[in-house]
Amino acid sequence: MEGVEGRRVCQEFSAGYYGLCAVGGMLSAGTTHLAITPLDVLKVNMQVNPIKYSGISSGFSILWREQGPSSLWRGWSGKLFGYGVQGGFKFGLYEYFKKFYSDLLEGHSRSSIYFLSSASAQVFADIALCPFEAVKVRVQAQPYYAKGLADGFPKLYYSEGLSGFYRGLFPLWGRNLPFSMIMFSTFEHSVNFIYQNIIKRRKEDCSRTQQLGVTCLAGYTAGAVGTFVSNPADNIVSSLYNKKADNVLQAVKKIGFGNLFIRSLPVRITIVGPLVTLQWFFYDTIKVLSGLPTSGGINNKKLEEAKLST
């Protein structure tokens, strides 16, 4: 498929291609996470203080009344820069690892390639995100902790040292690894299903608008499926960062096993579905404008010839 100017900015699977994917992931993730900062502020407060912030509308009302409208944008810098960095690693490395594992594991199922690629990328993405998340969650749940990253980073370092930035790394992996694996795999399979069973045409035979429409539909499906899987770990992360518990087991005991799945779930569904949809849309739009095909599928001739099982 040709780009806006009739040629591709770079060839697929080149260093420039992976760099473009990283930039696309950074822009798409950073801007979309920034846009939903008010919902994220509410989500964190619902997790840390579920009695006070018991619902979406009442929670917003309490925040607005007690802390003012500016409280809804607390932690915006952590959302923009933290998740921008995470998105760059996640999307860029996913593309790299998908090609790497498809070449290495010839004859394996597509699902195994998607799971391995997304998990490998997410490990590095969360290491990059963790310091930003540590400050962001404190800023959102503790009104007088800091104004943002500029004063939050040094304050956290002086009070807790380097370990304070990575207190929630394992729960973060526990939240994001399953979500990423489910999200990417669901997206890939959804794209294939839509083209094969709904549109009944090859991606290459569809217009850019149609391709981006498929991206949005598959993206929303992927976000919705991944939300429920990652909700328990998301609650644990918020509890640990705000010192409601000293370790994972204590957090689980205090929150309750059943509540891990349902606490803040409605607001997370409200956040994640549209968020993931917009991320994939912006990401694929950047690829299309660069003359590259939209996402979905393993572009590997050996795998295609082998007719891998799904």
Phi, psi and chi 1 to 4 in degrees:
 res  aa     phi    psi   chi1   chi2   chi3   chi4
   1 MET       -  132.9 -177.1  175.8   64.7      -
   2 GLU   -83.2  152.5  -68.1 -175.2  -19.5      -
   3 GLY   -83.2 -172.6      -      -      -      -
   4 VAL   -60.5  -36.2  173.6      -      -      -
   5 GLU  -100.3   13.4  -62.7 -178.9   -2.6      -
   6 GLY    88.0    3.2      -      -      -      -
   7 ARG  -151.4  159.9   61.7 -176.3 -179.5   85.0
   8 ARG   -81.1  145.3  -66.2 -174.8  177.5 -174.6
   9 VAL   -69.0  -34.9  171.7      -      -      -
  10 CYS  -153.4  164.8   56.5      -      -      -
  11 GLN   -86.0  145.8  -67.7  -61.0  -45.4      -
  12 GLU   -59.6  142.2  -74.6 -174.2   88.4      -
  13 PHE    70.2   13.3  -46.2  124.0      -      -
  14 SER   -89.8  170.1   64.6      -      -      -
  15 ALA   -60.5  -39.1      -      -      -      -
  16 GLY   -63.4  -36.1      -      -      -      -
  17 TYR   -63.8  -47.7  170.9   74.4      -      -
  18 TYR   -66.1  -34.8  -63.7  124.5      -      -
  19 GLY   -64.9  -42.0      -      -      -      -
  20 LEU   -63.5  -41.1  178.1   67.5      -      -
  21 CYS   -63.5  -38.6  -69.0      -      -      -
  22 ALA   -65.3  -43.7      -      -      -      -
  23 VAL   -64.6  -42.8  170.8      -      -      -
  24 GLY   -61.1  -42.7      -      -      -      -
  25 GLY   -65.3  -38.5      -      -      -      -
  26 MET   -64.4  -47.1 -177.0  178.1  -63.4      -
  27 LEU   -66.7  -44.7  -67.3  174.4      -      -
  28 SER   -67.7  -43.4   63.2      -      -      -
  29 ALA   -72.5  -44.0      -      -      -      -
  30 GLY   -62.2  -46.5      -      -      -      -
  31 THR   -70.5  -39.3   53.6      -      -      -
  32 THR   -70.0  -39.6   51.6      -      -      -
  33 HIS   -66.9  -36.4  -86.2  -81.0      -      -
  34 LEU   -60.7  -41.9  173.4   64.0      -      -
  35 ALA   -63.5  -30.0      -      -      -      -
  36 ILE  -103.6   22.6   52.6   88.0      -      -
  37 THR   -54.0  -45.6  -63.3      -      -      -
  38 PRO   -56.7  -41.2  -27.8   37.5      -      -
  39 LEU   -66.4  -36.6  -76.8  168.2      -      -
  40 ASP   -68.4  -39.3 -169.5   57.5      -      -
  41 VAL   -59.4  -45.7  171.3      -      -      -
  42 LEU   -63.9  -42.8  175.8   61.5      -      -
  43 LYS   -59.0  -47.4 -179.1 -151.6   72.6  172.1
  44 VAL   -62.1  -42.4  169.7      -      -      -
  45 ASN   -69.0  -32.8  -79.0  -83.6      -      -
  46 MET   -66.1  -34.1  -71.4  176.5   70.9      -
  47 GLN   -75.6  -39.0  -68.0  171.7  -28.8      -
  48 VAL   -80.6  -35.1  174.0      -      -      -
  49 ASN  -135.4   71.8 -165.0  -14.4      -      -
  50 PRO   -67.1  -23.0   25.0  -34.9      -      -
  51 ILE   -72.5  -44.5  -64.3  176.9      -      -
  52 LYS   -73.3  -44.1 -177.6  176.2 -177.8  179.3
  53 TYR  -105.6   79.5  -59.4   96.6      -      -
  54 SER   -91.4  -14.8   58.0      -      -      -
  55 GLY  -149.5  168.2      -      -      -      -
  56 ILE   -69.1  -53.4  -65.1  177.2      -      -
  57 SER   -67.8  -43.7   58.7      -      -      -
  58 SER   -67.8  -34.8   62.1      -      -      -
  59 GLY   -64.9  -44.8      -      -      -      -
  60 PHE   -61.3  -41.0  -85.9  127.9      -      -
  61 SER   -62.1  -42.8  177.4      -      -      -
  62 ILE   -65.2  -45.8  -67.5  170.7      -      -
  63 LEU   -60.7  -45.0  -76.4  169.6      -      -
  64 TRP   -64.1  -44.2 -173.7  -73.2      -      -
  65 ARG   -71.3  -42.9 -176.9  176.0   63.6 -107.2
  66 GLU   -87.2  -31.8  -66.4 -173.9   -4.5      -
  67 GLN  -123.5   -2.8  -58.4  175.8   33.3      -
  68 GLY    87.3  163.6      -      -      -      -
  69 PRO   -63.1  -27.6   20.1  -31.9      -      -
  70 SER   -65.9  -21.5   62.1      -      -      -
  71 SER   -63.7  -26.0   65.8      -      -      -
  72 LEU   -70.2  -14.2  -60.4  177.5      -      -
  73 TRP  -111.3   14.4  -68.2   95.8      -      -
  74 ARG   -64.1  136.7  -77.2 -156.5  -51.6  -93.7
  75 GLY    83.7   12.0      -      -      -      -
  76 TRP   -61.2  -35.9   69.3  -94.3      -      -
  77 SER   -68.1  -35.6   56.7      -      -      -
  78 GLY   -65.6  -36.6      -      -      -      -
  79 LYS   -67.0  -46.7  -63.5  -70.9  -73.5 -179.7
  80 LEU   -67.1  -53.0  175.7   62.5      -      -
  81 PHE   -83.3  -40.9  -63.8  109.1      -      -
  82 GLY   -63.5  -50.6      -      -      -      -
  83 TYR   -78.4  -19.6  -77.1   88.9      -      -
  84 GLY   -66.0  -47.2      -      -      -      -
  85 VAL   -62.3  -44.6  170.1      -      -      -
  86 GLN   -60.4  -44.2 -173.8 -151.0   41.7      -
  87 GLY   -62.9  -37.7      -      -      -      -
  88 GLY   -61.3  -46.9      -      -      -      -
  89 PHE   -65.8  -44.8  -83.8   90.1      -      -
  90 LYS   -63.8  -50.9 -178.0  168.2   67.4  174.7
  91 PHE   -76.2  -42.4  -77.9   91.6      -      -
  92 GLY   -64.0  -47.1      -      -      -      -
  93 LEU   -72.2  -30.2  -72.3  177.8      -      -
  94 TYR   -60.9  -45.1  175.5   73.2      -      -
  95 GLU   -61.8  -40.4  -61.4  -76.8    0.6      -
  96 TYR   -65.9  -49.8  170.7   79.6      -      -
  97 PHE   -69.1  -30.4  -78.8  120.4      -      -
  98 LYS   -63.2  -43.3 -172.3  167.9   72.2  166.3
  99 LYS   -67.5  -41.3  178.6   64.5  166.4   61.1
 100 PHE   -61.9  -49.5  173.5   78.8      -      -
 101 TYR   -72.9  -31.1  -74.0  122.8      -      -
 102 SER   -66.6  -32.7   67.4      -      -      -
 103 ASP   -77.5  -38.3  -70.3  -23.9      -      -
 104 LEU   -75.1  -39.0 -179.6   66.8      -      -
 105 LEU  -109.1   51.7  -56.6  175.4      -      -
 106 GLU   -59.6  131.6 -177.5  179.3   -7.8      -
 107 GLY    97.9   -8.0      -      -      -      -
 108 HIS   -87.3  163.6  -73.4   71.0      -      -
 109 SER   -70.0  157.5   70.4      -      -      -
 110 ARG   -60.8  -41.6  -68.3  178.5 -176.2  -90.3
 111 SER   -58.4  -41.6  -67.0      -      -      -
 112 SER   -64.4  -36.4   63.6      -      -      -
 113 ILE   -64.6  -45.3  -58.2  -63.3      -      -
 114 TYR   -64.2  -43.5  -58.3  146.6      -      -
 115 PHE   -63.4  -47.7  -77.0  144.2      -      -
 116 LEU   -64.8  -42.0  -76.3  170.1      -      -
 117 SER   -65.4  -47.1  -57.5      -      -      -
 118 SER   -68.0  -38.9   54.4      -      -      -
 119 ALA   -65.7  -43.7      -      -      -      -
 120 SER   -61.4  -44.3  -61.1      -      -      -
 121 ALA   -66.5  -39.8      -      -      -      -
 122 GLN   -68.4  -32.2 -165.9   66.6   50.4      -
 123 VAL   -56.3  -48.6  165.9      -      -      -
 124 PHE   -72.1  -36.8  -67.5  100.2      -      -
 125 ALA   -62.5  -39.1      -      -      -      -
 126 ASP   -75.9  -30.1  -77.7  -11.9      -      -
 127 ILE   -61.5  -39.5  -68.9  174.2      -      -
 128 ALA   -70.9  -36.0      -      -      -      -
 129 LEU   -75.7  -34.1  167.6   67.0      -      -
 130 CYS   -51.0  -48.5 -156.1      -      -      -
 131 PRO   -60.5  -39.0  -23.6   35.1      -      -
 132 PHE   -65.4  -41.4  -65.4   91.4      -      -
 133 GLU   -66.6  -37.4 -175.3   77.3   -7.9      -
 134 ALA   -60.3  -43.0      -      -      -      -
 135 VAL   -73.5  -43.9  174.9      -      -      -
 136 LYS   -58.5  -46.7  177.8 -166.4   74.6   72.3
 137 VAL   -65.2  -39.5  171.4      -      -      -
 138 ARG   -65.1  -43.0  -74.1  170.3  171.3   82.5
 139 VAL   -61.8  -39.1  168.6      -      -      -
 140 GLN   -74.8  -34.9  -69.6  177.8  -27.9      -
 141 ALA   -97.6  -15.6      -      -      -      -
 142 GLN  -124.2   93.9  -57.6  171.8   37.2      -
 143 PRO   -53.0  -30.5  -24.4   33.8      -      -
 144 TYR  -105.9   14.1  -56.8  105.6      -      -
 145 TYR   -70.4  -52.6 -177.9   82.4      -      -
 146 ALA  -166.4  165.2      -      -      -      -
 147 LYS   -83.3  -30.9  -66.4 -179.0  179.2  179.2
 148 GLY  -178.4 -153.1      -      -      -      -
 149 LEU   -68.3  -38.7  -64.5  179.2      -      -
 150 ALA   -58.6  -44.5      -      -      -      -
 151 ASP   -98.1  -18.0   54.9  -21.7      -      -
 152 GLY   -72.9  -39.9      -      -      -      -
 153 PHE   -60.4  -54.3  -91.2  120.8      -      -
 154 PRO   -64.0  -35.4   18.5  -30.6      -      -
 155 LYS   -64.1  -43.9 -175.8  171.4 -175.7  177.3
 156 LEU   -66.5  -39.8 -179.7   56.7      -      -
 157 TYR   -64.5  -44.7  176.5   75.4      -      -
 158 TYR   -69.7  -29.7  -71.5  131.1      -      -
 159 SER   -88.1  -32.3   62.5      -      -      -
 160 GLU  -128.4   -7.4  -60.4 -176.8   37.0      -
 161 GLY    74.8 -171.5      -      -      -      -
 162 LEU   -61.8  -32.0  -73.1  175.4      -      -
 163 SER   -62.5  -26.9   62.1      -      -      -
 164 GLY   -64.0  -29.7      -      -      -      -
 165 PHE   -73.7  -22.4  -68.2  107.7      -      -
 166 TYR  -119.7   20.4  -70.8   94.2      -      -
 167 ARG   -57.5  -36.9  177.3 -170.6  -63.7  -87.9
 168 GLY  -103.4   19.5      -      -      -      -
 169 LEU   -62.7  -46.9  179.6   58.7      -      -
 170 PHE   -67.2  -43.4  -71.7  104.6      -      -
 171 PRO   -62.8  -33.1  -24.9   35.3      -      -
 172 LEU   -63.8  -43.7 -157.6   60.5      -      -
 173 TRP   -61.6  -41.1  -82.7  -24.0      -      -
 174 GLY   -62.2  -31.1      -      -      -      -
 175 ARG   -81.9  -49.3  178.2 -172.1   73.6 -175.7
 176 ASN   -85.0  -30.1  -70.0  -16.4      -      -
 177 LEU   -64.2  -52.4  -79.8  171.1      -      -
 178 PRO   -61.1  -41.1  -21.7   33.1      -      -
 179 PHE   -62.2  -46.8  175.8   82.2      -      -
 180 SER   -63.7  -43.4 -174.9      -      -      -
 181 MET   -63.1  -44.7  -66.6  167.6   71.0      -
 182 ILE   -68.8  -42.4  -65.0  -63.7      -      -
 183 MET   -63.5  -51.4 -171.5  -88.3  -73.2      -
 184 PHE   -65.9  -42.6  -84.0  103.9      -      -
 185 SER   -65.2  -43.5 -179.8      -      -      -
 186 THR   -63.1  -41.4  -58.6      -      -      -
 187 PHE   -60.4  -49.5  175.9   83.0      -      -
 188 GLU   -60.7  -47.5  -61.2  -87.9    9.2      -
 189 HIS   -68.2  -34.6  -73.3  -56.5      -      -
 190 SER   -65.6  -41.8  -64.3      -      -      -
 191 VAL   -58.7  -48.4  167.7      -      -      -
 192 ASN   -62.5  -41.1  -70.7  -29.1      -      -
 193 PHE   -64.5  -43.3  177.4   83.3      -      -
 194 ILE   -63.5  -45.0  -67.4  168.8      -      -
 195 TYR   -67.8  -40.3  -78.2  117.7      -      -
 196 GLN   -78.7  -35.7  -67.8  176.4    8.9      -
 197 ASN  -113.4  -18.6  -61.2  -77.9      -      -
 198 ILE  -108.3  -58.0  -60.9  177.9      -      -
 199 ILE   -77.0  -36.1  -62.0  179.1      -      -
 200 LYS    60.3   39.6  -63.3 -177.7  178.7  179.8
 201 ARG  -143.0  156.0  -79.0 -170.4  -69.4  167.3
 202 ARG   -68.6  151.4  -62.4 -173.4  -49.6  160.3
 203 LYS   -57.1  -40.1  178.7  166.6   64.8  175.1
 204 GLU   -62.8  -21.5  -66.7   78.2    7.1      -
 205 ASP   -93.2    0.2  -63.3  -30.2      -      -
 206 CYS  -100.2  153.8  -64.0      -      -      -
 207 SER   -71.9  166.8   67.2      -      -      -
 208 ARG   -60.3  -41.6  -67.2  174.9 -173.7  169.7
 209 THR   -61.4  -43.6  -58.8      -      -      -
 210 GLN   -63.9  -41.9  -70.9  173.3  -37.0      -
 211 GLN   -63.4  -42.2  -70.0 -173.7   30.7      -
 212 LEU   -69.5  -30.3  -70.0  173.7      -      -
 213 GLY   -64.1  -41.4      -      -      -      -
 214 VAL   -63.3  -41.5  170.9      -      -      -
 215 THR   -57.1  -45.5  -68.3      -      -      -
 216 CYS   -65.2  -44.8  -70.9      -      -      -
 217 LEU   -64.1  -44.7 -177.4   56.8      -      -
 218 ALA   -67.7  -35.7      -      -      -      -
 219 GLY   -64.9  -42.6      -      -      -      -
 220 TYR   -66.5  -41.4 -170.6   85.9      -      -
 221 THR   -59.6  -44.5  -57.1      -      -      -
 222 ALA   -63.4  -42.0      -      -      -      -
 223 GLY   -66.0  -41.3      -      -      -      -
 224 ALA   -65.6  -42.0      -      -      -      -
 225 VAL   -67.8  -39.4  172.5      -      -      -
 226 GLY   -74.2  -23.1      -      -      -      -
 227 THR   -62.2  -49.9  -59.5      -      -      -
 228 PHE   -62.8  -39.1 -177.2   78.1      -      -
 229 VAL   -63.3  -38.0  175.0      -      -      -
 230 SER   -92.9   -4.1   63.3      -      -      -
 231 ASN   -63.3  -41.4 -156.4   57.8      -      -
 232 PRO   -57.8  -47.0  -27.3   36.8      -      -
 233 ALA   -67.3  -31.6      -      -      -      -
 234 ASP   -64.4  -39.8 -169.7   60.8      -      -
 235 ASN   -65.9  -38.2  -81.7  -64.5      -      -
 236 ILE   -66.2  -40.9  -67.9  172.1      -      -
 237 VAL   -58.7  -47.8  167.3      -      -      -
 238 SER   -63.9  -37.9  -68.3      -      -      -
 239 SER   -66.3  -42.7 -179.9      -      -      -
 240 LEU   -68.3  -45.2  -70.1  174.9      -      -
 241 TYR   -65.3  -28.5  -83.2  143.2      -      -
 242 ASN  -101.7   17.0  -74.2  -76.8      -      -
 243 LYS    57.6   32.5  -63.2 -176.1  178.1  180.0
 244 LYS   -79.9  -13.3  -62.6  -65.8 -177.7  177.9
 245 ALA  -154.7  153.5      -      -      -      -
 246 ASP   -91.6  -22.1  -65.4  -34.3      -      -
 247 ASN  -152.1  175.2   53.2   60.1      -      -
 248 VAL   -62.6  -44.9  173.2      -      -      -
 249 LEU   -63.1  -40.1  -69.3  177.9      -      -
 250 GLN   -66.4  -37.9 -170.5  178.0   97.8      -
 251 ALA   -63.3  -43.8      -      -      -      -
 252 VAL   -61.9  -42.3  171.9      -      -      -
 253 LYS   -65.0  -42.8 -176.0  176.6 -179.8 -180.0
 254 LYS   -69.9  -40.8  -75.7 -170.4  172.6 -176.7
 255 ILE   -75.5  -38.6  -62.9  171.1      -      -
 256 GLY    96.2  135.3      -      -      -      -
 257 PHE   -58.8  -45.2 -176.2   76.6      -      -
 258 GLY   -65.0  -39.0      -      -      -      -
 259 ASN   -67.3  -23.3  -73.7  -27.6      -      -
 260 LEU   -56.8  -34.0  -73.0  173.4      -      -
 261 PHE   -88.1  -28.6  -69.8   91.2      -      -
 262 ILE  -107.4  -22.9   61.7  174.6      -      -
 263 ARG   -65.1  125.6  179.6  178.0  -68.6  179.9
 264 SER    66.2    9.3   74.9      -      -      -
 265 LEU   -62.7  -44.9 -177.2   60.9      -      -
 266 PRO   -57.3  -44.0  -25.9   36.3      -      -
 267 VAL   -70.6  -31.9   71.3      -      -      -
 268 ARG   -68.7  -37.8  -74.9 -161.1   73.5 -133.7
 269 ILE   -64.2  -40.3  -69.0  175.7      -      -
 270 THR   -61.4  -36.5  -56.5      -      -      -
 271 ILE   -78.2  -53.2  -66.8  172.7      -      -
 272 VAL   -72.8  -40.4  176.8      -      -      -
 273 GLY   -56.9  -59.9      -      -      -      -
 274 PRO   -63.1  -34.6  -23.4   35.0      -      -
 275 LEU   -61.2  -50.7  179.0   71.6      -      -
 276 VAL   -65.1  -38.9  173.0      -      -      -
 277 THR   -58.9  -48.3  -56.0      -      -      -
 278 LEU   -66.3  -37.1  -74.4  173.2      -      -
 279 GLN   -60.2  -49.0  -79.5 -173.8   14.5      -
 280 TRP   -65.0  -37.8  -82.0  111.0      -      -
 281 PHE   -63.9  -49.6  174.3   72.8      -      -
 282 PHE   -64.0  -41.8  -70.0  155.3      -      -
 283 TYR   -61.5  -48.1  178.4   66.9      -      -
 284 ASP   -72.1  -29.8  -91.3    0.9      -      -
 285 THR   -62.7  -42.5  -62.9      -      -      -
 286 ILE   -62.5  -40.0  -68.6  170.9      -      -
 287 LYS   -66.5  -43.2  -68.8  175.1   74.8  173.0
 288 VAL   -62.7  -44.5  165.7      -      -      -
 289 LEU   -65.7  -19.8  -66.8  176.0      -      -
 290 SER   -92.8    3.7  -59.2      -      -      -
 291 GLY    85.0   15.4      -      -      -      -
 292 LEU  -104.5  155.9  -64.8  166.0      -      -
 293 PRO   -71.3  157.3   25.7  -34.6      -      -
 294 THR   -69.0  168.7   54.0      -      -      -
 295 SER   -76.6  159.6  -57.6      -      -      -
 296 GLY   119.5  123.6      -      -      -      -
 297 GLY    95.5  157.6      -      -      -      -
 298 ILE   -99.9  113.3  -62.0  176.8      -      -
 299 ASN   -84.4   74.4  -65.0  -46.7      -      -
 300 ASN  -139.7  116.7 -177.9  -70.9      -      -
 301 LYS   -61.4  -38.1  -68.1 -177.3  178.3  179.4
 302 LYS   -63.3  -41.0  -68.9 -178.2  179.4  179.4
 303 LEU   -69.2  -38.9  -72.0  178.7      -      -
 304 GLU   -64.6  -40.6  -65.4  -61.7  -28.0      -
 305 GLU   -67.8  -30.8  -68.8  170.7   -2.8      -
 306 ALA   -78.0  -11.2      -      -      -      -
 307 LYS    50.9   65.0  -64.6 -177.4 -180.0  178.9
 308 LEU   -59.4  149.6  -68.4  177.4      -      -
 309 SER   -76.9  156.0   63.1      -      -      -
 310 THR   -97.7      -   56.9      -      -      -
